Each structure stands twice: as C-alpha cells, then as structure tokens.
Amino acid sequence: MKQHGFIKSGLLALGLAGLLAGASTASAQFVNGGFEDGTFNGWTKGSGYWDGTWPINTSSYFPSGSNYSAGYDASAIVTPGDDPIVGSLLNRVYAGNYAVRVNDWVNNNSISAIKQTVANYQDTTIFFEWAAVLEASHGSTDSDNFTLRLTNDTKGITLFNASYNSFDNGSIFSTLGSWYYTAWQVQSLDVSAYIGDTFTLELLASDCPYGGHAGYVYLDGFGSVIVQPGPGGGAVPEPSTYGMIGAVVLLGGVFIRRRFAKR
C-alpha cells in the first residue's frame, strides 16, 4: 500500500511539474529578451555608415545588407548606473542586471541596429521597455534619429513604431543642455488576435550624417511577462502563469487531504 501511495505521489509530482513546465514554455519564446545573459545571444546585430540617404532602410544595415559595415557597430550590453550624458536622470537598465545600448554618444556617422524574431508566438501580450538620448542637431531628415518597430511578419503588418529624431523629438523628451532624453517607456502590446504568428522587434539608432551629432537608445525586457523596474528587478509571472500555479497548489492540497483521510 505504501508503495502504491509512493507511485501516486510520483505521478502527481510529474503532473505538477508538467503544468509548471507548460507555464514556463509559454513565456520562454524570447531568447535573452532582457539581455540577462550579459551578451547579445538571440539577437542579430547590424551597423554601418550613414551617408544622409533618407529614409533610412533598416534592413540594409544588417549582415548581407548593402550598407552593412561591422566597423561602425557602436552597440553594447550595459549594467545599471547613470547614463554618460544625462547622468542620474536616466538609469542605463530598466530591470535586472543588464540592458542593451544601441549606438553611442560618439558622433561619427555611425548607425547601429539589433533585431530578434520569434516564431509561433503563443502568448497574448508582448512587452518591452526603451529610453532614448538624442543630441540637438539639424532638420527632420538629417538629424540623429532612431526607429523601434514591432512587426507581425505572418500578417505583414506593423504593430508598433516609434520613430524620433532630435528635430522632431516629441513631448516625451526632456532637455539637458543640447541633449534630449526620455524616461524609460514601457510598451505593452495585446497580440491575442495573432496567436501562433511570427513577430520581429528591431531597433536602429543613428548619428547625424555629418559626423557632428550623436544619438542612442536603450532597450530592455522584450518578452511575454512584465518586469519590475529598477536594478535587481525580476520577471513577474503573467496572469496565465499565476493561474497554473494556483491550480497546482489546489491539486496538491486535495491530494494530501485525501491521503490523510484514508489513514
């Protein structure tokens, strides 16, 4: 009888593990979305020299693109701390121990870019966070700039597009000297109508084309769960995961009560 109880316990444990694994799998489709590997694992990097051609063709700056040049790559994984231009007004990391900075504050005509594609996406929401720093420069077509875009590749539609330059910098920017900067912007996109589709998030940041003004953008938290802001923050389970955990606890409690009742 004890052996039979042990087998049932083992089967229950396997069942609970399966439920939890299912909850994890639903949230594990993004590779290194918060850059917590401390690397660019899962991301494709791009870079090149901006000669002033407008609009900028983002795809041409990734490997095999006509404007790709690895020597202009100015992206880096960053740790929590003050931004080098606006200081304590902006932390380099939104959550956890790492984020990415795409491009930098050196004005040398550089363009830097990153992207990641996730196929057969099964969650209902996509989250990501970003913050930008742009140096005041020229007009709307020749200033330092950036474009952050989320596309549904299956449907061929754009679900999110943030495109700014230091001339048309928008009300979300604040000013420090000759620089414009944003606080961390938290994006939450409902993709429940596109379950199973393929999505791509891409970010391109560019200096001005004359080598006189720079721009760069931080990105963090690309995934299916909300993350806690601030250094040391962690992922918060999405509601579906909470439901799985609740079901596991309830099922475990019922099993234990039945075992003790039989004694």
Backbone as CSV, one residue per row, in Angstrom:
resi,resn,N_x,N_y,N_z,CA_x,CA_y,CA_z,C_x,C_y,C_z
1,MET,0.835,-1.208,0.000,0.000,0.000,0.000,0.865,1.252,0.000
2,LYS,1.961,1.216,0.813,2.848,2.369,0.862,3.481,2.605,-0.506
3,GLN,3.826,1.473,-1.171,4.448,1.602,-2.476,3.465,2.228,-3.474
4,HIS,2.186,1.807,-3.374,1.173,2.362,-4.262,1.028,3.867,-4.046
5,GLY,1.036,4.271,-2.743,0.949,5.695,-2.418,2.133,6.454,-2.971
6,PHE,3.318,5.812,-2.915,4.522,6.447,-3.433,4.414,6.665,-4.932
7,ILE,3.870,5.656,-5.632,3.710,5.774,-7.079,2.760,6.915,-7.417
8,LYS,1.633,6.988,-6.646,0.681,8.070,-6.907,1.324,9.418,-6.648
9,SER,2.152,9.493,-5.586,2.836,10.748,-5.280,3.755,11.126,-6.423
10,GLY,4.459,10.108,-6.953,5.368,10.369,-8.053,4.640,10.850,-9.291
11,LEU,3.495,10.213,-9.575,2.713,10.629,-10.733,2.192,12.046,-10.559
12,LEU,1.757,12.375,-9.326,1.283,13.721,-9.066,2.406,14.729,-9.271
13,ALA,3.599,14.375,-8.753,4.736,15.278,-8.899,5.050,15.526,-10.372
14,LEU,4.980,14.442,-11.168,5.233,14.594,-12.595,4.172,15.476,-13.239
15,GLY,2.924,15.305,-12.800,1.845,16.110,-13.352,2.019,17.583,-13.018
16,LEU,2.384,17.852,-11.740,2.609,19.240,-11.328,3.765,19.838,-12.085
17,ALA,4.829,19.052,-12.251,5.991,19.537,-12.996,5.602,19.851,-14.429
18,GLY,4.725,19.011,-14.992,4.283,19.242,-16.363,3.510,20.537,-16.492
19,LEU,2.641,20.820,-15.498,1.883,22.065,-15.525,2.806,23.266,-15.461
20,LEU,3.766,23.192,-14.533,4.706,24.304,-14.391,5.565,24.450,-15.627
21,ALA,5.965,23.341,-16.210,6.767,23.400,-17.429,5.970,24.049,-18.549
22,GLY,4.671,23.720,-18.611,3.824,24.327,-19.628,3.738,25.825,-19.453
23,ALA,3.631,26.270,-18.177,3.573,27.696,-17.911,4.874,28.359,-18.318
24,SER,6.025,27.707,-18.042,7.309,28.283,-18.391,7.479,28.372,-19.891
25,THR,7.082,27.298,-20.587,7.262,27.250,-22.031,6.541,28.403,-22.707
26,ALA,5.363,28.736,-22.194,4.586,29.813,-22.798,5.313,31.141,-22.715
27,SER,6.221,31.288,-21.734,6.897,32.554,-21.529,8.358,32.511,-21.943
28,ALA,8.790,31.428,-22.573,10.211,31.261,-22.842,10.536,31.321,-24.320
29,GLN,9.716,32.018,-25.101,9.932,32.041,-26.540,10.926,33.097,-26.978
30,PHE,11.201,34.072,-26.121,12.172,35.104,-26.448,13.533,34.686,-25.912
31,VAL,14.548,34.789,-26.728,15.897,34.418,-26.312,16.596,35.644,-25.741
32,ASN,16.919,35.585,-24.446,17.706,36.654,-23.836,17.048,38.023,-24.032
33,GLY,15.716,38.067,-23.877,14.983,39.305,-24.132,15.328,40.437,-23.194
34,GLY,15.788,40.114,-21.981,16.206,41.147,-21.040,17.706,41.313,-21.003
35,PHE,18.418,40.626,-21.912,19.874,40.677,-22.017,20.562,40.182,-20.753
36,GLU,19.831,39.336,-19.979,20.386,38.855,-18.717,21.480,37.803,-18.909
37,ASP,21.716,37.358,-20.144,22.897,36.542,-20.414,24.160,37.377,-20.340
38,GLY,23.999,38.707,-20.372,25.153,39.595,-20.422,25.806,39.603,-21.794
39,THR,25.073,39.112,-22.808,25.582,39.032,-24.175,24.462,39.406,-25.145
40,PHE,24.771,39.322,-26.451,23.777,39.547,-27.491,23.168,38.237,-27.971
41,ASN,23.301,37.180,-27.195,22.740,35.887,-27.560,21.262,36.029,-27.932
42,GLY,20.883,35.491,-29.089,19.499,35.557,-29.550,19.199,36.741,-30.452
43,TRP,20.086,37.713,-30.501,19.869,38.929,-31.277,20.790,38.976,-32.495
44,THR,20.323,39.589,-33.553,21.154,39.871,-34.720,21.552,41.335,-34.669
45,LYS,22.852,41.604,-34.820,23.358,42.976,-34.767,23.608,43.502,-36.176
46,GLY,23.402,44.794,-36.347,23.688,45.452,-37.607,24.397,46.772,-37.367
47,SER,25.029,47.307,-38.384,25.721,48.591,-38.257,26.198,49.064,-39.617
48,GLY,26.593,50.341,-39.682,27.094,50.902,-40.923,27.264,52.403,-40.821
49,TYR,27.581,53.010,-41.938,27.850,54.445,-42.053,26.654,55.123,-42.710
50,TRP,26.141,56.198,-42.078,25.009,56.912,-42.684,25.526,58.048,-43.549
51,ASP,25.216,57.951,-44.839,25.666,58.968,-45.789,24.620,60.049,-46.018
52,GLY,23.523,60.005,-45.289,22.479,61.024,-45.415,21.278,60.594,-46.221
53,THR,21.324,59.405,-46.824,20.158,58.908,-47.583,18.952,58.787,-46.660
54,TRP,17.826,59.367,-47.101,16.608,59.362,-46.286,15.410,58.929,-47.140
55,PRO,14.514,58.096,-46.638,14.548,57.479,-45.301,15.605,56.377,-45.206
56,ILE,15.983,56.051,-43.993,16.970,55.002,-43.767,16.320,53.640,-43.955
57,ASN,16.930,52.816,-44.745,16.451,51.450,-44.964,17.082,50.548,-43.902
58,THR,16.326,50.232,-42.858,16.866,49.484,-41.725,17.474,48.153,-42.152
59,SER,16.801,47.428,-43.016,17.270,46.092,-43.397,18.627,46.126,-44.080
60,SER,18.976,47.242,-44.704,20.248,47.312,-45.423,21.444,47.406,-44.485
61,TYR,21.198,47.619,-43.201,22.294,47.749,-42.235,22.542,46.476,-41.431
62,PHE,21.814,45.420,-41.752,22.076,44.133,-41.128,22.979,43.299,-42.034
63,PRO,23.635,42.267,-41.486,24.542,41.440,-42.298,23.909,41.013,-43.614
64,SER,24.668,41.113,-44.673,24.289,40.853,-46.063,23.556,42.034,-46.690
65,GLY,23.248,43.077,-45.902,22.615,44.275,-46.454,23.639,45.141,-47.170
66,SER,23.170,45.981,-48.086,24.070,46.778,-48.923,24.852,47.834,-48.152
67,ASN,24.367,48.271,-46.988,25.052,49.299,-46.202,25.721,48.754,-44.936
68,TYR,25.733,47.437,-44.811,26.287,46.842,-43.588,27.805,47.014,-43.525
69,SER,28.296,47.451,-42.375,29.731,47.549,-42.113,29.955,47.329,-40.624
70,ALA,30.575,46.200,-40.274,30.750,45.845,-38.862,31.597,46.848,-38.106
71,GLY,32.431,47.580,-38.795,33.326,48.521,-38.137,32.625,49.691,-37.481
72,TYR,31.362,49.926,-37.820,30.620,51.040,-37.228,29.708,50.599,-36.088
73,ASP,29.819,49.357,-35.680,28.980,48.847,-34.594,29.305,49.575,-33.295
74,ALA,28.319,50.283,-32.751,28.516,51.032,-31.506,27.504,50.610,-30.446
75,SER,27.046,49.364,-30.510,26.105,48.846,-29.515,26.862,48.108,-28.422
76,ALA,26.264,48.063,-27.232,26.938,47.402,-26.113,25.926,46.946,-25.078
77,ILE,26.254,45.869,-24.381,25.490,45.445,-23.206,25.913,46.331,-22.047
78,VAL,24.950,46.845,-21.294,25.250,47.772,-20.202,24.699,47.250,-18.882
79,THR,25.261,47.741,-17.805,24.837,47.399,-16.451,24.179,48.609,-15.795
80,PRO,23.481,48.433,-14.665,22.819,49.566,-14.020,23.792,50.685,-13.670
81,GLY,23.331,51.905,-13.785,24.165,53.063,-13.469,23.695,54.269,-14.247
82,ASP,24.321,55.415,-13.989,23.929,56.661,-14.630,24.318,56.689,-16.104
83,ASP,23.447,57.268,-16.917,23.753,57.465,-18.324,24.948,58.419,-18.455
84,PRO,25.843,58.197,-19.421,27.041,59.035,-19.529,26.778,60.472,-19.949
85,ILE,25.625,60.759,-20.530,25.316,62.118,-20.976,24.409,62.853,-19.999
86,VAL,23.300,62.233,-19.598,22.333,62.930,-18.729,22.447,62.496,-17.271
87,GLY,23.419,61.646,-16.970,23.708,61.281,-15.589,22.572,60.556,-14.884
88,SER,22.303,60.969,-13.654,21.323,60.288,-12.815,19.883,60.484,-13.280
89,LEU,19.688,61.284,-14.294,18.334,61.474,-14.838,17.843,60.237,-15.573
90,LEU,18.759,59.315,-15.901,18.376,58.107,-16.626,19.287,56.956,-16.240
91,ASN,18.687,55.886,-15.705,19.442,54.665,-15.417,19.588,53.867,-16.707
92,ARG,20.759,53.307,-16.923,21.008,52.574,-18.174,20.200,51.288,-18.278
93,VAL,19.718,50.757,-17.153,18.997,49.481,-17.147,17.609,49.694,-16.560
94,TYR,16.603,49.122,-17.201,15.245,49.227,-16.676,15.011,48.200,-15.572
95,ALA,15.425,46.953,-15.798,15.194,45.888,-14.823,16.315,44.868,-14.912
96,GLY,16.589,44.210,-13.780,17.610,43.173,-13.778,19.010,43.749,-13.765
97,ASN,19.943,43.003,-14.320,21.360,43.366,-14.255,21.925,43.894,-15.563
98,TYR,21.156,43.774,-16.652,21.677,44.182,-17.953,20.575,44.773,-18.828
99,ALA,20.991,45.590,-19.784,20.150,46.047,-20.892,21.100,46.207,-22.079
100,VAL,20.584,46.707,-23.196,21.451,46.978,-24.342,21.377,48.461,-24.688
101,ARG,22.508,49.018,-25.079,22.537,50.375,-25.641,22.860,50.230,-27.126
102,VAL,21.972,50.734,-27.969,22.161,50.656,-29.412,22.686,52.010,-29.902
103,ASN,23.890,52.002,-30.483,24.671,53.175,-30.860,25.245,53.829,-29.593
104,ASP,25.937,54.962,-29.736,26.548,55.609,-28.569,26.598,57.114,-28.767
105,TRP,27.335,57.813,-27.889,27.376,59.272,-27.867,28.527,59.843,-28.696
106,VAL,29.260,58.990,-29.401,30.349,59.448,-30.263,29.777,59.788,-31.637
107,ASN,29.975,61.023,-32.111,29.346,61.457,-33.364,30.267,61.197,-34.555
108,ASN,30.100,60.019,-35.152,30.967,59.620,-36.269,30.190,58.987,-37.427
109,ASN,28.969,59.442,-37.646,28.111,58.940,-38.730,27.657,57.491,-38.540
110,SER,27.827,56.937,-37.347,27.517,55.520,-37.170,26.015,55.262,-37.073
111,ILE,25.632,54.111,-37.616,24.307,53.540,-37.418,24.509,52.183,-36.757
112,SER,23.730,51.912,-35.721,23.768,50.601,-35.057,22.352,50.065,-34.973
113,ALA,22.214,48.745,-35.012,20.882,48.144,-35.015,20.923,46.752,-34.392
114,ILE,19.784,46.323,-33.854,19.610,44.951,-33.387,18.200,44.500,-33.735
115,LYS,18.001,43.186,-33.806,16.655,42.658,-34.038,16.580,41.232,-33.527
116,GLN,15.347,40.804,-33.235,15.090,39.421,-32.874,13.719,39.018,-33.410
117,THR,13.634,37.801,-33.935,12.379,37.252,-34.453,11.959,36.066,-33.600
118,VAL,10.670,35.992,-33.259,10.126,34.858,-32.517,8.990,34.252,-33.338
119,ALA,9.078,32.936,-33.575,8.090,32.242,-34.404,7.060,31.516,-33.538
120,ASN,5.856,31.334,-34.090,4.784,30.583,-33.429,4.547,31.089,-32.007
121,TYR,4.384,32.389,-31.876,4.225,33.009,-30.560,2.877,32.631,-29.957
122,GLN,2.883,32.166,-28.700,1.680,31.620,-28.087,1.090,32.473,-26.967
123,ASP,1.754,33.534,-26.574,1.223,34.377,-25.507,0.341,35.492,-26.065
124,THR,-0.378,36.158,-25.178,-1.339,37.170,-25.605,-0.795,38.591,-25.566
125,THR,0.391,38.766,-24.979,0.952,40.102,-24.804,2.443,40.091,-25.113
126,ILE,2.937,41.188,-25.641,4.376,41.401,-25.809,4.746,42.694,-25.095
127,PHE,5.775,42.617,-24.268,6.263,43.771,-23.523,7.692,44.104,-23.946
128,PHE,8.036,45.378,-23.893,9.426,45.798,-23.967,9.519,47.233,-23.458
129,GLU,10.736,47.612,-23.060,10.978,48.932,-22.497,12.140,49.594,-23.238
130,TRP,12.066,50.909,-23.396,13.132,51.620,-24.087,13.280,53.032,-23.557
131,ALA,14.456,53.607,-23.783,14.733,55.000,-23.429,15.750,55.534,-24.428
132,ALA,15.611,56.809,-24.810,16.458,57.372,-25.865,17.178,58.631,-25.401
133,VAL,18.358,58.860,-26.006,19.137,60.077,-25.783,19.596,60.587,-27.147
134,LEU,19.181,61.818,-27.503,19.484,62.395,-28.812,20.107,63.775,-28.644
135,GLU,21.090,64.063,-29.483,21.763,65.360,-29.434,21.122,66.326,-30.431
136,ALA,20.797,67.557,-29.985,20.179,68.547,-30.864,21.065,68.769,-32.092
137,SER,20.420,68.743,-33.289,21.254,68.870,-34.483,20.543,69.620,-35.601
138,HIS,20.074,68.930,-36.639,19.627,69.575,-37.872,18.121,69.456,-38.065
139,GLY,17.693,69.103,-39.265,16.275,69.034,-39.569,15.702,67.644,-39.430
140,SER,14.474,67.460,-39.884,13.755,66.201,-39.664,14.306,65.048,-40.490
141,THR,15.085,65.336,-41.539,15.611,64.249,-42.369,17.128,64.091,-42.270
142,ASP,17.794,64.922,-41.455,19.255,64.789,-41.342,19.750,64.995,-39.916
143,SER,18.912,64.656,-38.950,19.314,64.691,-37.543,19.588,63.276,-37.044
144,ASP,20.303,63.171,-35.926,20.424,61.866,-35.267,19.020,61.374,-34.941
145,ASN,18.799,60.067,-35.045,17.433,59.558,-35.011,17.418,58.095,-34.603
146,PHE,16.214,57.574,-34.392,16.067,56.142,-34.152,14.677,55.685,-34.580
147,THR,14.588,54.381,-34.858,13.316,53.734,-35.157,13.254,52.420,-34.396
148,LEU,12.186,52.240,-33.631,11.928,50.999,-32.895,10.607,50.448,-33.397
149,ARG,10.634,49.228,-33.930,9.447,48.719,-34.619,9.178,47.255,-34.257
150,LEU,7.906,46.928,-34.006,7.482,45.543,-33.842,6.548,45.216,-34.990
151,THR,6.887,44.163,-35.734,6.057,43.764,-36.867,5.515,42.356,-36.675
152,ASN,4.334,42.138,-37.210,3.781,40.798,-37.329,4.163,40.326,-38.729
153,ASP,5.167,39.471,-38.804,5.679,39.043,-40.106,4.693,38.134,-40.827
154,THR,3.908,37.395,-40.067,2.922,36.497,-40.673,1.860,37.283,-41.426
155,LYS,1.374,38.358,-40.812,0.312,39.165,-41.418,0.868,40.313,-42.270
156,GLY,2.168,40.604,-42.127,2.757,41.698,-42.873,2.297,43.062,-42.402
157,ILE,2.122,43.217,-41.072,1.653,44.493,-40.524,2.583,44.969,-39.412
158,THR,2.603,46.282,-39.195,3.386,46.883,-38.119,2.479,47.117,-36.925
159,LEU,2.863,46.578,-35.770,2.049,46.707,-34.563,2.514,47.851,-33.670
160,PHE,3.784,48.211,-33.803,4.325,49.321,-33.004,5.436,49.981,-33.795
161,ASN,5.441,51.325,-33.793,6.506,52.042,-34.487,6.782,53.350,-33.757
162,ALA,7.958,53.447,-33.144,8.404,54.692,-32.523,9.553,55.206,-33.369
163,SER,9.378,56.369,-33.987,10.411,56.939,-34.845,10.588,58.411,-34.480
164,TYR,11.760,58.738,-33.958,12.034,60.097,-33.494,13.395,60.559,-33.981
165,ASN,13.553,61.879,-34.088,14.866,62.472,-34.327,15.018,63.679,-33.412
166,SER,16.199,64.267,-33.372,16.431,65.347,-32.419,15.795,66.666,-32.856
167,PHE,15.239,66.705,-34.070,14.500,67.893,-34.517,13.031,67.756,-34.164
168,ASP,12.425,66.619,-34.533,11.043,66.315,-34.160,11.078,65.346,-32.990
169,ASN,11.451,65.834,-31.818,11.723,64.908,-30.714,10.513,64.552,-29.873
170,GLY,9.434,65.271,-29.959,8.207,64.866,-29.276,8.149,65.239,-27.809
171,SER,6.931,65.237,-27.264,6.690,65.691,-25.884,7.196,64.723,-24.830
172,ILE,7.532,63.498,-25.215,8.029,62.546,-24.212,9.482,62.824,-23.849
173,PHE,10.129,63.735,-24.578,11.530,64.054,-24.319,11.674,65.235,-23.359
174,SER,12.711,65.150,-22.524,13.127,66.265,-21.679,14.460,66.776,-22.201
175,THR,14.896,67.931,-21.693,16.108,68.567,-22.207,17.155,68.722,-21.120
176,LEU,18.413,68.454,-21.474,19.554,68.759,-20.630,20.640,69.322,-21.529
177,GLY,20.858,70.635,-21.440,21.824,71.271,-22.324,21.405,71.099,-23.774
178,SER,22.279,70.552,-24.586,21.977,70.341,-26.008,21.480,68.923,-26.294
179,TRP,21.055,68.212,-25.255,20.610,66.828,-25.423,19.145,66.678,-25.034
180,TYR,18.459,65.807,-25.748,17.093,65.408,-25.424,17.121,63.961,-24.929
181,TYR,16.278,63.651,-23.941,16.263,62.291,-23.412,14.854,61.945,-22.922
182,THR,14.574,60.657,-22.889,13.288,60.194,-22.356,13.523,59.424,-21.061
183,ALA,12.471,59.307,-20.268,12.456,58.308,-19.199,12.230,56.955,-19.872
184,TRP,12.310,55.881,-19.105,12.017,54.559,-19.666,10.556,54.497,-20.097
185,GLN,10.328,54.090,-21.317,8.995,53.942,-21.890,8.612,52.462,-21.874
186,VAL,7.480,52.134,-21.251,7.040,50.744,-21.129,5.951,50.469,-22.163
187,GLN,6.214,49.536,-23.050,5.252,49.184,-24.094,4.606,47.837,-23.775
188,SER,3.288,47.802,-23.836,2.517,46.583,-23.608,1.565,46.417,-24.788
189,LEU,1.789,45.386,-25.596,1.015,45.204,-26.812,0.159,43.942,-26.734
190,ASP,-1.124,44.105,-26.964,-2.059,42.976,-26.976,-1.960,42.280,-28.336
191,VAL,-1.471,41.041,-28.319,-1.346,40.275,-29.570,-2.217,39.025,-29.525
192,SER,-3.276,39.078,-28.728,-4.148,37.910,-28.566,-4.828,37.510,-29.878
193,ALA,-4.944,38.444,-30.800,-5.566,38.128,-32.098,-4.591,37.457,-33.055
194,TYR,-3.325,37.317,-32.633,-2.301,36.799,-33.541,-1.567,35.588,-32.968
195,ILE,-2.245,34.795,-32.150,-1.612,33.615,-31.565,-1.063,32.708,-32.667
196,GLY,0.195,32.278,-32.500,0.840,31.400,-33.467,1.586,32.116,-34.570
197,ASP,1.518,33.451,-34.598,2.193,34.207,-35.653,3.674,34.423,-35.321
198,THR,4.391,34.967,-36.299,5.805,35.288,-36.150,5.969,36.797,-36.014
199,PHE,6.789,37.230,-35.038,6.991,38.648,-34.756,8.479,38.995,-34.809
200,THR,8.778,40.230,-35.206,10.150,40.735,-35.185,10.181,42.089,-34.507
201,LEU,11.094,42.236,-33.549,11.356,43.532,-32.934,12.710,44.001,-33.445
202,GLU,12.775,45.205,-33.998,14.042,45.745,-34.483,14.205,47.190,-34.025
203,LEU,15.452,47.538,-33.719,15.782,48.875,-33.248,17.008,49.368,-34.001
204,LEU,16.899,50.538,-34.624,18.020,51.188,-35.295,18.201,52.575,-34.708
205,ALA,19.442,52.935,-34.371,19.758,54.270,-33.867,20.926,54.826,-34.662
206,SER,20.876,56.132,-34.957,21.846,56.718,-35.882,22.331,58.088,-35.426
207,ASP,23.610,58.375,-35.716,24.141,59.736,-35.612,23.574,60.568,-36.756
208,CYS,23.864,61.861,-36.770,23.539,62.666,-37.938,24.532,62.303,-39.050
209,PRO,24.238,62.637,-40.312,25.100,62.192,-41.409,26.343,63.063,-41.648
210,TYR,26.569,64.042,-40.756,27.705,64.938,-40.964,28.810,64.732,-39.923
211,GLY,28.627,63.741,-39.067,29.638,63.466,-38.050,29.681,64.479,-36.926
212,GLY,28.573,65.189,-36.699,28.583,66.232,-35.679,27.677,65.993,-34.487
213,HIS,26.728,65.062,-34.586,25.753,64.868,-33.517,25.418,63.387,-33.387
214,ALA,25.185,62.952,-32.161,25.009,61.521,-31.878,23.636,61.228,-31.291
215,GLY,23.246,59.967,-31.388,22.006,59.503,-30.785,22.102,58.035,-30.456
216,TYR,21.454,57.621,-29.366,21.473,56.212,-28.973,20.224,55.889,-28.173
217,VAL,19.917,54.566,-28.070,18.690,54.098,-27.424,18.999,52.880,-26.580
218,TYR,18.395,52.809,-25.404,18.461,51.621,-24.554,17.225,50.765,-24.792
219,LEU,17.393,49.449,-24.703,16.279,48.513,-24.843,16.398,47.440,-23.779
220,ASP,15.265,47.033,-23.201,15.263,46.016,-22.148,13.910,45.306,-22.146
221,GLY,13.869,44.115,-21.540,12.620,43.443,-21.201,11.745,42.984,-22.336
222,PHE,12.311,42.588,-23.486,11.500,42.081,-24.591,11.015,40.677,-24.252
223,GLY,9.707,40.521,-24.036,9.203,39.209,-23.645,7.716,39.211,-23.419
224,SER,7.234,38.126,-22.815,5.805,37.941,-22.604,5.391,38.176,-21.158
225,VAL,6.315,38.657,-20.324,5.992,38.970,-18.939,6.416,40.397,-18.624
226,ILE,5.739,41.000,-17.666,6.110,42.334,-17.194,7.282,42.177,-16.238
227,VAL,8.241,43.085,-16.327,9.366,43.034,-15.405,9.284,44.188,-14.417
228,GLN,9.862,43.982,-13.228,9.886,45.025,-12.222,10.939,46.065,-12.577
229,PRO,10.630,47.360,-12.471,11.621,48.384,-12.799,12.724,48.478,-11.755
230,GLY,13.883,48.926,-12.210,14.994,49.192,-11.299,15.980,48.059,-11.243
231,PRO,17.236,48.359,-10.890,18.271,47.328,-10.789,17.862,46.218,-9.840
232,GLY,18.092,44.991,-10.260,17.765,43.847,-9.417,16.343,43.371,-9.564
233,GLY,15.534,44.056,-10.416,14.154,43.644,-10.623,14.089,42.294,-11.312
234,GLY,12.951,41.641,-11.208,12.797,40.333,-11.832,11.499,40.238,-12.574
235,ALA,11.320,39.171,-13.301,10.104,38.967,-14.078,8.925,38.676,-13.166
236,VAL,7.777,39.254,-13.486,6.544,38.993,-12.762,5.712,38.032,-13.593
237,PRO,5.293,36.884,-13.059,4.522,35.927,-13.870,3.280,36.575,-14.449
238,GLU,2.978,36.248,-15.685,1.771,36.761,-16.296,0.563,36.053,-15.687
239,PRO,-0.651,36.606,-15.840,-1.838,36.024,-15.195,-2.033,34.544,-15.476
240,SER,-1.766,34.099,-16.711,-1.963,32.687,-17.029,-1.042,31.809,-16.200
241,THR,0.166,32.310,-15.934,1.109,31.546,-15.114,0.628,31.480,-13.676
242,TYR,0.108,32.610,-13.153,-0.449,32.585,-11.809,-1.562,31.549,-11.707
243,GLY,-2.396,31.478,-12.754,-3.480,30.508,-12.748,-2.961,29.090,-12.694
244,MET,-1.900,28.796,-13.429,-1.294,27.468,-13.414,-0.791,27.129,-12.018
245,ILE,-0.087,28.103,-11.412,0.464,27.865,-10.079,-0.655,27.621,-9.077
246,GLY,-1.745,28.420,-9.182,-2.869,28.234,-8.278,-3.478,26.853,-8.421
247,ALA,-3.602,26.398,-9.665,-4.161,25.064,-9.906,-3.267,23.990,-9.313
248,VAL,-1.959,24.180,-9.416,-1.009,23.214,-8.863,-1.156,23.131,-7.348
249,VAL,-1.227,24.307,-6.687,-1.360,24.323,-5.226,-2.655,23.667,-4.799
250,LEU,-3.764,23.979,-5.491,-5.059,23.409,-5.152,-5.059,21.900,-5.331
251,LEU,-4.533,21.431,-6.434,-4.485,19.998,-6.701,-3.643,19.271,-5.666
252,GLY,-2.519,19.868,-5.309,-1.650,19.256,-4.305,-2.344,19.153,-2.963
253,GLY,-3.097,20.234,-2.603,-3.796,20.217,-1.327,-4.872,19.155,-1.269
254,VAL,-5.622,18.983,-2.373,-6.671,17.953,-2.433,-6.061,16.572,-2.269
255,PHE,-4.939,16.323,-2.932,-4.302,15.011,-2.869,-3.843,14.692,-1.442
256,ILE,-3.245,15.697,-0.784,-2.754,15.478,0.584,-3.901,15.196,1.539
257,ARG,-5.011,15.949,1.402,-6.156,15.740,2.282,-6.727,14.344,2.102
258,ARG,-6.804,13.858,0.863,-7.347,12.532,0.610,-6.458,11.445,1.204
259,ARG,-5.154,11.611,1.136,-4.247,10.619,1.685,-4.394,10.507,3.189
260,PHE,-4.490,11.695,3.861,-4.609,11.669,5.311,-5.997,11.167,5.737
261,ALA,-7.014,11.443,4.916,-8.363,10.966,5.250,-8.418,9.448,5.250
262,LYS,-7.658,8.807,4.352,-7.650,7.342,4.259,-6.978,6.716,5.459
263,ARG,-6.092,7.467,6.126,-5.427,6.932,7.315,-6.369,6.991,8.530
